[in-house]
Amino acid sequence: MVFSSIVFLFLFLPLNLLFYYAFKDRNYRNIVLVGFSLFFYAWGEPVWITLLILSAFVDYLNGLFIEKYRNRPIAKLGIYSTLIFNVGLLMLFKYADFIAHNINMFFPVHIKEPGFILPIGISFYTFQTISYTIDVYYGHVKAQRSFLNFLMFVSLYHQLVAGPIVRYEHIAREIDERLFSWEDFNSGVVRFCIGLFKKVAIANIAGDIGSGFLDGDFSTLSVAGGWLGLVMFTIQIYFDFSGYSDMAIGLGRMFGFHYHENFRYPYLSASITDFWRRWHISLGSFFRDYIYIPLGGSKSNTARNLFIVWGLTGLWHGASWNFVIWGLYFGFIIYAEKILLARILLKVPSFVRHTYSLFLIILGWAIFYFTDLYRLAGFLKIIFGATGNALIDFETTHVFYENLYWLILAVLLCFPVYHWFQDSALSHARLRQAYWYVIAPISMLLFVVSVALLVGSSYNPFLYFRF
């Protein structure tokens, strides 16, 4: 089940809200959330519920063990157990085929590839439970005594299958005591409608257009067609993932949870370092706090630490060499900015900095898109005019002008239009009440448009479900 589906919007979510607010007791409400979250996860892959519950149970016990033996050497066993179990799960289900395939390629052996189906959301919930046990070990949080409450933290469907990666310390208080307010609930509904519109009206359309150029025959692809397809994927992946994060944050507020922001208008970045402070913030902060800093950060072996982190960042996104290359590509640029480029960028006009960043970001999405490295190499040759393909063709021109107004809208929504409006309105007492009278009908309009588009379209993927 996905948020942008008719079943979710008109059956699952209304029933969840009805049953949740039918109870005043927090424990009953937590039971409702666990039940609906497990049902949500089971909708597509019921067999993997056992894996999710097992993962939660192991890390729940490890948290209690660490707290019991805090400040004693034996407490580290809880950390080792968590790391071995969770990394082992990822290696088995996500990377076993990749490892076996590469061993078979480079050595005269034949290891059978297991062929496991990747459980949805495993990359997200394993990172959440790893961060929990580490935080318990370092005393940042106290171990959760109730397994039901811990299972709710792990399984909350708002962010279970595609993030953001929610740390236990961010919602520890709200697990045990959540206060309802209409302002929170209303802001959650607004945020959800905005995310739904971004997903359905921008990401889906961009993906449909982009795949026509990127998945077709390269012998007939023009240079302009290649760039247009790549720009469409650039739009798709941002609005797909940020739209999902908006919906997750909105759903959280409807139920009293306040998740951290996961995107801060990344395509406005003035450097690649800045981009990664704005893009998938929960993942970046995880690697920073639990891998980069423990390795020594920028205090020792900076280059080594950066390339380890960015190699792992790429590998986290998928068991394919293109993702590793994509991660190292950004790692190399960030290292270059750290030692030289950042000082140069400060001396050039803002427009140049933004153009530099956007060009490298878009080029990076080409590496991300093509899991076939031969096809990636062929595509890069085309867009840089090294193949003799036509510079432009009629189809590209037609698609561009046919979608020009939609493209202008997509570009505008890469800017903080909503936050400008919200901040301006809420900063004045007289405008605060008027703000809700304006934003409510706009949200309803976005919802109606999104539903109409969903009913009329069969193209509705979520890119980050496969990670």
Contacts in CASP RR format, 6 or more apart in sequence:
PFRMAT RR
TARGET T0000
AUTHOR 0000-0000-0000
METHOD contacts of the structure
MODEL  1
MVFSSIVFLFLFLPLNLLFYYAFKDRNYRNIVLVGFSLFFYAWGEPVWIT
LLILSAFVDYLNGLFIEKYRNRPIAKLGIYSTLIFNVGLLMLFKYADFIA
HNINMFFPVHIKEPGFILPIGISFYTFQTISYTIDVYYGHVKAQRSFLNF
LMFVSLYHQLVAGPIVRYEHIAREIDERLFSWEDFNSGVVRFCIGLFKKV
AIANIAGDIGSGFLDGDFSTLSVAGGWLGLVMFTIQIYFDFSGYSDMAIG
LGRMFGFHYHENFRYPYLSASITDFWRRWHISLGSFFRDYIYIPLGGSKS
NTARNLFIVWGLTGLWHGASWNFVIWGLYFGFIIYAEKILLARILLKVPS
FVRHTYSLFLIILGWAIFYFTDLYRLAGFLKIIFGATGNALIDFETTHVF
YENLYWLILAVLLCFPVYHWFQDSALSHARLRQAYWYVIAPISMLLFVVS
VALLVGSSYNPFLYFRF
1 7 0 8 1.000
1 8 0 8 1.000
1 12 0 8 1.000
1 40 0 8 1.000
1 43 0 8 1.000
1 44 0 8 1.000
2 8 0 8 1.000
2 460 0 8 1.000
2 462 0 8 1.000
2 465 0 8 1.000
3 9 0 8 1.000
3 192 0 8 1.000
3 196 0 8 1.000
3 199 0 8 1.000
3 244 0 8 1.000
3 247 0 8 1.000
3 251 0 8 1.000
4 196 0 8 1.000
4 199 0 8 1.000
4 200 0 8 1.000
4 247 0 8 1.000
4 450 0 8 1.000
4 454 0 8 1.000
4 460 0 8 1.000
4 462 0 8 1.000
5 454 0 8 1.000
5 460 0 8 1.000
6 451 0 8 1.000
6 454 0 8 1.000
6 455 0 8 1.000
9 196 0 8 1.000
9 451 0 8 1.000
12 36 0 8 1.000
12 40 0 8 1.000
13 251 0 8 1.000
15 36 0 8 1.000
16 32 0 8 1.000
16 33 0 8 1.000
16 36 0 8 1.000
17 254 0 8 1.000
19 32 0 8 1.000
19 36 0 8 1.000
20 29 0 8 1.000
20 32 0 8 1.000
20 33 0 8 1.000
20 36 0 8 1.000
20 255 0 8 1.000
23 29 0 8 1.000
23 32 0 8 1.000
26 176 0 8 1.000
26 177 0 8 1.000
26 178 0 8 1.000
27 148 0 8 1.000
29 178 0 8 1.000
30 148 0 8 1.000
30 149 0 8 1.000
30 152 0 8 1.000
30 175 0 8 1.000
31 148 0 8 1.000
33 152 0 8 1.000
33 156 0 8 1.000
33 255 0 8 1.000
34 148 0 8 1.000
34 151 0 8 1.000
34 152 0 8 1.000
34 155 0 8 1.000
36 157 0 8 1.000
37 152 0 8 1.000
37 155 0 8 1.000
37 156 0 8 1.000
37 157 0 8 1.000
37 160 0 8 1.000
38 49 0 8 1.000
38 52 0 8 1.000
38 53 0 8 1.000
38 155 0 8 1.000
40 157 0 8 1.000
40 160 0 8 1.000
41 48 0 8 1.000
41 49 0 8 1.000
41 52 0 8 1.000
41 120 0 8 1.000
41 155 0 8 1.000
41 157 0 8 1.000
41 160 0 8 1.000
41 161 0 8 1.000
42 49 0 8 1.000
44 120 0 8 1.000
45 117 0 8 1.000
45 119 0 8 1.000
45 120 0 8 1.000
48 119 0 8 1.000
48 120 0 8 1.000
48 122 0 8 1.000
51 89 0 8 1.000
51 119 0 8 1.000
51 122 0 8 1.000
52 119 0 8 1.000
52 125 0 8 1.000
52 154 0 8 1.000
52 155 0 8 1.000
53 151 0 8 1.000
55 85 0 8 1.000
55 86 0 8 1.000
55 89 0 8 1.000
55 125 0 8 1.000
55 126 0 8 1.000
55 129 0 8 1.000
55 154 0 8 1.000
56 125 0 8 1.000
56 129 0 8 1.000
56 147 0 8 1.000
56 150 0 8 1.000
56 151 0 8 1.000
56 154 0 8 1.000
56 155 0 8 1.000
57 147 0 8 1.000
58 81 0 8 1.000
58 82 0 8 1.000
58 85 0 8 1.000
59 82 0 8 1.000
59 85 0 8 1.000
59 86 0 8 1.000
59 129 0 8 1.000
59 130 0 8 1.000
59 132 0 8 1.000
59 133 0 8 1.000
59 150 0 8 1.000
59 154 0 8 1.000
60 144 0 8 1.000
60 147 0 8 1.000
60 150 0 8 1.000
60 151 0 8 1.000
62 78 0 8 1.000
62 79 0 8 1.000
62 81 0 8 1.000
62 82 0 8 1.000
62 133 0 8 1.000
63 78 0 8 1.000
63 132 0 8 1.000
63 133 0 8 1.000
63 136 0 8 1.000
63 143 0 8 1.000
63 144 0 8 1.000
64 143 0 8 1.000
64 145 0 8 1.000
65 75 0 8 1.000
65 77 0 8 1.000
65 78 0 8 1.000
65 81 0 8 1.000
66 75 0 8 1.000
66 78 0 8 1.000
66 79 0 8 1.000
66 133 0 8 1.000
66 136 0 8 1.000
66 137 0 8 1.000
66 143 0 8 1.000
67 136 0 8 1.000
67 142 0 8 1.000
67 143 0 8 1.000
69 75 0 8 1.000
70 137 0 8 1.000
70 139 0 8 1.000
75 137 0 8 1.000
76 137 0 8 1.000
78 133 0 8 1.000
78 137 0 8 1.000
79 133 0 8 1.000
79 134 0 8 1.000
79 137 0 8 1.000
82 129 0 8 1.000
82 130 0 8 1.000
82 133 0 8 1.000
82 134 0 8 1.000
83 130 0 8 1.000
86 126 0 8 1.000
86 129 0 8 1.000
86 130 0 8 1.000
87 126 0 8 1.000
89 122 0 8 1.000
89 126 0 8 1.000
90 122 0 8 1.000
90 123 0 8 1.000
90 126 0 8 1.000
91 99 0 8 1.000
92 114 0 8 1.000
92 116 0 8 1.000
93 116 0 8 1.000
93 117 0 8 1.000
93 118 0 8 1.000
93 119 0 8 1.000
93 122 0 8 1.000
94 118 0 8 1.000
94 122 0 8 1.000
94 123 0 8 1.000
94 318 0 8 1.000
94 319 0 8 1.000
95 315 0 8 1.000
95 319 0 8 1.000
96 113 0 8 1.000
96 114 0 8 1.000
96 115 0 8 1.000
96 116 0 8 1.000
97 113 0 8 1.000
97 114 0 8 1.000
97 115 0 8 1.000
97 116 0 8 1.000
97 319 0 8 1.000
98 319 0 8 1.000
98 320 0 8 1.000
100 111 0 8 1.000
100 112 0 8 1.000
100 113 0 8 1.000
100 114 0 8 1.000
101 113 0 8 1.000
103 109 0 8 1.000
103 111 0 8 1.000
104 110 0 8 1.000
104 111 0 8 1.000
118 466 0 8 1.000
120 161 0 8 1.000
120 465 0 8 1.000
121 160 0 8 1.000
121 161 0 8 1.000
121 162 0 8 1.000
121 465 0 8 1.000
121 467 0 8 1.000
123 316 0 8 1.000
123 467 0 8 1.000
124 159 0 8 1.000
124 160 0 8 1.000
124 161 0 8 1.000
124 162 0 8 1.000
124 163 0 8 1.000
124 165 0 8 1.000
125 154 0 8 1.000
125 155 0 8 1.000
125 160 0 8 1.000
127 165 0 8 1.000
127 283 0 8 1.000
127 286 0 8 1.000
128 153 0 8 1.000
128 154 0 8 1.000
128 165 0 8 1.000
128 166 0 8 1.000
128 167 0 8 1.000
128 168 0 8 1.000
129 154 0 8 1.000
130 290 0 8 1.000
131 165 0 8 1.000
131 167 0 8 1.000
131 168 0 8 1.000
131 286 0 8 1.000
131 289 0 8 1.000
131 290 0 8 1.000
132 141 0 8 1.000
132 153 0 8 1.000
132 167 0 8 1.000
132 168 0 8 1.000
134 290 0 8 1.000
135 141 0 8 1.000
135 167 0 8 1.000
135 168 0 8 1.000
135 169 0 8 1.000
136 142 0 8 1.000
136 143 0 8 1.000
140 169 0 8 1.000
141 168 0 8 1.000
141 169 0 8 1.000
141 172 0 8 1.000
142 172 0 8 1.000
144 150 0 8 1.000
144 153 0 8 1.000
144 168 0 8 1.000
144 172 0 8 1.000
144 175 0 8 1.000
149 175 0 8 1.000
149 176 0 8 1.000
152 175 0 8 1.000
153 166 0 8 1.000
153 168 0 8 1.000
153 171 0 8 1.000
153 175 0 8 1.000
154 160 0 8 1.000
156 166 0 8 1.000
156 252 0 8 1.000
156 257 0 8 1.000
157 251 0 8 1.000
158 248 0 8 1.000
158 250 0 8 1.000
158 251 0 8 1.000
158 252 0 8 1.000
158 255 0 8 1.000
158 257 0 8 1.000
158 259 0 8 1.000
159 165 0 8 1.000
159 166 0 8 1.000
159 248 0 8 1.000
159 259 0 8 1.000
161 462 0 8 1.000
161 465 0 8 1.000
162 241 0 8 1.000
162 244 0 8 1.000
162 248 0 8 1.000
162 462 0 8 1.000
162 464 0 8 1.000
162 465 0 8 1.000
162 467 0 8 1.000
163 244 0 8 1.000
163 245 0 8 1.000
163 248 0 8 1.000
163 262 0 8 1.000
163 282 0 8 1.000
163 464 0 8 1.000
164 245 0 8 1.000
164 248 0 8 1.000
164 249 0 8 1.000
164 259 0 8 1.000
164 260 0 8 1.000
164 262 0 8 1.000
164 280 0 8 1.000
164 281 0 8 1.000
164 282 0 8 1.000
165 282 0 8 1.000
165 283 0 8 1.000
165 286 0 8 1.000
166 259 0 8 1.000
166 260 0 8 1.000
166 282 0 8 1.000
167 282 0 8 1.000
170 258 0 8 1.000
170 259 0 8 1.000
170 260 0 8 1.000
171 257 0 8 1.000
171 258 0 8 1.000
171 259 0 8 1.000
174 256 0 8 1.000
174 257 0 8 1.000
174 258 0 8 1.000
178 255 0 8 1.000
178 256 0 8 1.000
178 257 0 8 1.000
179 256 0 8 1.000
180 256 0 8 1.000
184 253 0 8 1.000
184 254 0 8 1.000
184 256 0 8 1.000
185 253 0 8 1.000
185 254 0 8 1.000
186 436 0 8 1.000
186 440 0 8 1.000
187 250 0 8 1.000
187 253 0 8 1.000
188 249 0 8 1.000
188 250 0 8 1.000
188 251 0 8 1.000
188 252 0 8 1.000
188 253 0 8 1.000
188 254 0 8 1.000
189 250 0 8 1.000
189 254 0 8 1.000
189 443 0 8 1.000
190 439 0 8 1.000
190 440 0 8 1.000
190 443 0 8 1.000
191 246 0 8 1.000
191 247 0 8 1.000
191 249 0 8 1.000
191 250 0 8 1.000
191 253 0 8 1.000
192 246 0 8 1.000
192 247 0 8 1.000
192 250 0 8 1.000
192 251 0 8 1.000
192 254 0 8 1.000
193 443 0 8 1.000
193 444 0 8 1.000
193 446 0 8 1.000
193 447 0 8 1.000
193 450 0 8 1.000
194 243 0 8 1.000
194 246 0 8 1.000
194 418 0 8 1.000
194 443 0 8 1.000
194 446 0 8 1.000
195 242 0 8 1.000
195 243 0 8 1.000
195 244 0 8 1.000
195 246 0 8 1.000
195 247 0 8 1.000
196 243 0 8 1.000
196 247 0 8 1.000
196 446 0 8 1.000
196 447 0 8 1.000
196 450 0 8 1.000
197 446 0 8 1.000
197 447 0 8 1.000
197 449 0 8 1.000
197 450 0 8 1.000
198 239 0 8 1.000
198 242 0 8 1.000
198 243 0 8 1.000
198 246 0 8 1.000
198 413 0 8 1.000
199 239 0 8 1.000
199 240 0 8 1.000
199 243 0 8 1.000
199 244 0 8 1.000
199 247 0 8 1.000
199 450 0 8 1.000
199 462 0 8 1.000
200 450 0 8 1.000
200 453 0 8 1.000
200 454 0 8 1.000
200 457 0 8 1.000
200 460 0 8 1.000
201 446 0 8 1.000
201 449 0 8 1.000
201 450 0 8 1.000
201 453 0 8 1.000
202 235 0 8 1.000
202 236 0 8 1.000
202 239 0 8 1.000
202 409 0 8 1.000
202 410 0 8 1.000
202 413 0 8 1.000
203 235 0 8 1.000
203 236 0 8 1.000
203 237 0 8 1.000
203 238 0 8 1.000
203 239 0 8 1.000
203 240 0 8 1.000
203 243 0 8 1.000
204 236 0 8 1.000
204 453 0 8 1.000
204 457 0 8 1.000
204 459 0 8 1.000
204 460 0 8 1.000
204 461 0 8 1.000
205 403 0 8 1.000
205 406 0 8 1.000
206 232 0 8 1.000
206 233 0 8 1.000
206 235 0 8 1.000
206 236 0 8 1.000
206 239 0 8 1.000
206 410 0 8 1.000
207 232 0 8 1.000
207 233 0 8 1.000
207 235 0 8 1.000
207 236 0 8 1.000
207 459 0 8 1.000
208 457 0 8 1.000
208 459 0 8 1.000
209 228 0 8 1.000
209 229 0 8 1.000
209 232 0 8 1.000
209 399 0 8 1.000
209 403 0 8 1.000
210 228 0 8 1.000
210 229 0 8 1.000
210 232 0 8 1.000
210 233 0 8 1.000
210 236 0 8 1.000
212 229 0 8 1.000
213 221 0 8 1.000
213 225 0 8 1.000
213 226 0 8 1.000
213 228 0 8 1.000
213 229 0 8 1.000
213 232 0 8 1.000
213 396 0 8 1.000
214 226 0 8 1.000
214 229 0 8 1.000
214 230 0 8 1.000
214 233 0 8 1.000
214 369 0 8 1.000
214 370 0 8 1.000
214 379 0 8 1.000
218 375 0 8 1.000
218 378 0 8 1.000
218 379 0 8 1.000
218 382 0 8 1.000
218 389 0 8 1.000
219 389 0 8 1.000
220 389 0 8 1.000
220 393 0 8 1.000
221 382 0 8 1.000
221 389 0 8 1.000
222 389 0 8 1.000
222 390 0 8 1.000
222 391 0 8 1.000
222 392 0 8 1.000
222 393 0 8 1.000
222 396 0 8 1.000
223 382 0 8 1.000
223 383 0 8 1.000
223 385 0 8 1.000
223 389 0 8 1.000
223 390 0 8 1.000
223 391 0 8 1.000
223 392 0 8 1.000
224 391 0 8 1.000
224 392 0 8 1.000
224 393 0 8 1.000
224 396 0 8 1.000
224 397 0 8 1.000
225 392 0 8 1.000
225 393 0 8 1.000
225 395 0 8 1.000
225 396 0 8 1.000
226 379 0 8 1.000
226 382 0 8 1.000
226 383 0 8 1.000
226 396 0 8 1.000
227 383 0 8 1.000
228 396 0 8 1.000
228 399 0 8 1.000
228 400 0 8 1.000
230 362 0 8 1.000
230 365 0 8 1.000
230 366 0 8 1.000
230 369 0 8 1.000
230 383 0 8 1.000
231 362 0 8 1.000
233 365 0 8 1.000
233 369 0 8 1.000
234 267 0 8 1.000
234 361 0 8 1.000
234 362 0 8 1.000
234 365 0 8 1.000
235 410 0 8 1.000
236 463 0 8 1.000
237 365 0 8 1.000
237 368 0 8 1.000
237 463 0 8 1.000
238 263 0 8 1.000
238 266 0 8 1.000
238 267 0 8 1.000
238 414 0 8 1.000
239 410 0 8 1.000
239 413 0 8 1.000
240 461 0 8 1.000
240 462 0 8 1.000
240 463 0 8 1.000
240 464 0 8 1.000
241 262 0 8 1.000
241 263 0 8 1.000
241 280 0 8 1.000
241 463 0 8 1.000
241 464 0 8 1.000
242 262 0 8 1.000
242 263 0 8 1.000
244 462 0 8 1.000
244 464 0 8 1.000
245 261 0 8 1.000
245 262 0 8 1.000
245 263 0 8 1.000
248 259 0 8 1.000
249 259 0 8 1.000
249 261 0 8 1.000
249 262 0 8 1.000
252 258 0 8 1.000
252 259 0 8 1.000
260 281 0 8 1.000
260 282 0 8 1.000
261 281 0 8 1.000
262 280 0 8 1.000
262 281 0 8 1.000
262 282 0 8 1.000
263 278 0 8 1.000
263 279 0 8 1.000
263 280 0 8 1.000
263 281 0 8 1.000
264 277 0 8 1.000
264 278 0 8 1.000
264 281 0 8 1.000
265 278 0 8 1.000
265 414 0 8 1.000
265 415 0 8 1.000
265 416 0 8 1.000
266 275 0 8 1.000
266 278 0 8 1.000
266 279 0 8 1.000
266 361 0 8 1.000
267 358 0 8 1.000
267 361 0 8 1.000
267 414 0 8 1.000
268 278 0 8 1.000
268 354 0 8 1.000
268 414 0 8 1.000
268 415 0 8 1.000
269 275 0 8 1.000
269 277 0 8 1.000
269 278 0 8 1.000
269 354 0 8 1.000
269 357 0 8 1.000
269 358 0 8 1.000
269 361 0 8 1.000
270 345 0 8 1.000
270 350 0 8 1.000
270 353 0 8 1.000
270 354 0 8 1.000
270 357 0 8 1.000
271 337 0 8 1.000
271 341 0 8 1.000
271 342 0 8 1.000
271 345 0 8 1.000
271 353 0 8 1.000
271 356 0 8 1.000
271 357 0 8 1.000
272 330 0 8 1.000
272 333 0 8 1.000
272 334 0 8 1.000
272 337 0 8 1.000
272 357 0 8 1.000
272 360 0 8 1.000
272 361 0 8 1.000
273 334 0 8 1.000
273 337 0 8 1.000
273 338 0 8 1.000
273 342 0 8 1.000
274 357 0 8 1.000
275 357 0 8 1.000
275 361 0 8 1.000
276 284 0 8 1.000
276 330 0 8 1.000
276 334 0 8 1.000
283 313 0 8 1.000
283 316 0 8 1.000
284 313 0 8 1.000
287 309 0 8 1.000
287 312 0 8 1.000
287 313 0 8 1.000
288 309 0 8 1.000
291 308 0 8 1.000
291 309 0 8 1.000
291 312 0 8 1.000
292 305 0 8 1.000
292 306 0 8 1.000
292 309 0 8 1.000
295 301 0 8 1.000
295 304 0 8 1.000
295 305 0 8 1.000
295 308 0 8 1.000
295 309 0 8 1.000
296 305 0 8 1.000
297 305 0 8 1.000
298 305 0 8 1.000
298 338 0 8 1.000
302 335 0 8 1.000
302 338 0 8 1.000
303 335 0 8 1.000
306 331 0 8 1.000
306 334 0 8 1.000
306 335 0 8 1.000
306 338 0 8 1.000
307 328 0 8 1.000
307 331 0 8 1.000
307 332 0 8 1.000
307 335 0 8 1.000
309 331 0 8 1.000
310 327 0 8 1.000
310 328 0 8 1.000
310 330 0 8 1.000
310 331 0 8 1.000
310 334 0 8 1.000
311 324 0 8 1.000
311 327 0 8 1.000
311 328 0 8 1.000
311 331 0 8 1.000
313 327 0 8 1.000
313 330 0 8 1.000
314 323 0 8 1.000
314 324 0 8 1.000
314 326 0 8 1.000
314 327 0 8 1.000
314 328 0 8 1.000
315 323 0 8 1.000
315 324 0 8 1.000
316 323 0 8 1.000
316 467 0 8 1.000
317 323 0 8 1.000
317 326 0 8 1.000
317 368 0 8 1.000
317 467 0 8 1.000
318 466 0 8 1.000
318 467 0 8 1.000
320 371 0 8 1.000
321 373 0 8 1.000
322 367 0 8 1.000
322 368 0 8 1.000
322 370 0 8 1.000
322 371 0 8 1.000
322 372 0 8 1.000
322 373 0 8 1.000
322 376 0 8 1.000
323 368 0 8 1.000
323 371 0 8 1.000
325 367 0 8 1.000
325 373 0 8 1.000
326 364 0 8 1.000
326 367 0 8 1.000
326 368 0 8 1.000
329 364 0 8 1.000
329 367 0 8 1.000
330 364 0 8 1.000
333 341 0 8 1.000
333 360 0 8 1.000
337 345 0 8 1.000
345 352 0 8 1.000
345 353 0 8 1.000
345 356 0 8 1.000
366 376 0 8 1.000
366 379 0 8 1.000
366 380 0 8 1.000
366 383 0 8 1.000
367 376 0 8 1.000
369 376 0 8 1.000
370 376 0 8 1.000
370 379 0 8 1.000
378 387 0 8 1.000
381 387 0 8 1.000
382 389 0 8 1.000
385 391 0 8 1.000
400 407 0 8 1.000
422 435 0 8 1.000
422 439 0 8 1.000
424 431 0 8 1.000
425 431 0 8 1.000
425 432 0 8 1.000
425 434 0 8 1.000
425 435 0 8 1.000
425 438 0 8 1.000
426 432 0 8 1.000
426 435 0 8 1.000
454 460 0 8 1.000
END
